[in-house]
Amino acid sequence: MVTGPAENLERELAVLLRRSRAISRETARSVHPELEPEAYSLLVRLDDVGSARPSDLAAFFGIGKPTLSRQVQLLERLGFLERAADPDDGRAVLLTLSPTGLEQVHAARQARRQRLHDRLASWDDADMAQLADLLARFNASII
């Protein structure tokens, strides 16, 4: 069977996505044994933006409010999230990482970065920069 660049790319992306899901599960479980990758993603997003309304998080991830609500409840029960009234709209709620959540997310993100660094130790900076540029270009094309 003859394959071309598009078929090779599709195959490699499939492998990357499978491995990425496995790494995400491992990373989430390193934060807490009950944590699913989707809930870990919420923690990462809050670490990136500081605080957010639940509706904004649901829109960002493309998930329904009931799904988000279940994940938020778990994260609150585990002590990783805090709720506060939105100062711009008293009817709305803002979610932020608790000190424990912040500590756990930072530790998990650092460990994940270190694993990536270790795996790419033999790569030169130009190759890493090229891959990052190509991935950014690809990601921008699928929005």
Secondary structure in CASP SS format (residue, H / E / C, confidence):
PFRMAT SS
TARGET T0000
AUTHOR 0000-0000-0000
METHOD secondary structure of the structure
MODEL  1
M C 1.00
V C 1.00
T C 1.00
G C 1.00
P H 1.00
A H 1.00
E H 1.00
N H 1.00
L H 1.00
E H 1.00
R H 1.00
E H 1.00
L H 1.00
A H 1.00
V H 1.00
L H 1.00
L H 1.00
R H 1.00
R H 1.00
S H 1.00
R H 1.00
A H 1.00
I H 1.00
S H 1.00
R H 1.00
E H 1.00
T H 1.00
A H 1.00
R H 1.00
S H 1.00
V H 1.00
H C 1.00
P C 1.00
E C 1.00
L C 1.00
E C 1.00
P H 1.00
E H 1.00
A H 1.00
Y H 1.00
S H 1.00
L H 1.00
L H 1.00
V H 1.00
R H 1.00
L H 1.00
D H 1.00
D H 1.00
V H 1.00
G C 1.00
S E 1.00
A E 1.00
R C 1.00
P H 1.00
S H 1.00
D H 1.00
L H 1.00
A H 1.00
A H 1.00
F H 1.00
F H 1.00
G C 1.00
I C 1.00
G C 1.00
K H 1.00
P H 1.00
T H 1.00
L H 1.00
S H 1.00
R H 1.00
Q H 1.00
V H 1.00
Q H 1.00
L H 1.00
L H 1.00
E H 1.00
R H 1.00
L C 1.00
G C 1.00
F C 1.00
L E 1.00
E E 1.00
R E 1.00
A E 1.00
A E 1.00
D E 1.00
P C 1.00
D C 1.00
D E 1.00
G E 1.00
R E 1.00
A E 1.00
V E 1.00
L E 1.00
L E 1.00
T E 1.00
L E 1.00
S C 1.00
P H 1.00
T H 1.00
G H 1.00
L H 1.00
E H 1.00
Q H 1.00
V H 1.00
H H 1.00
A H 1.00
A H 1.00
R H 1.00
Q H 1.00
A H 1.00
R H 1.00
R H 1.00
Q H 1.00
R H 1.00
L H 1.00
H H 1.00
D H 1.00
R H 1.00
L C 1.00
A C 1.00
S C 1.00
W C 1.00
D C 1.00
D H 1.00
A H 1.00
D H 1.00
M H 1.00
A H 1.00
Q H 1.00
L H 1.00
A H 1.00
D H 1.00
L H 1.00
L H 1.00
A H 1.00
R H 1.00
F H 1.00
N H 1.00
A H 1.00
S H 1.00
I C 1.00
I C 1.00
END
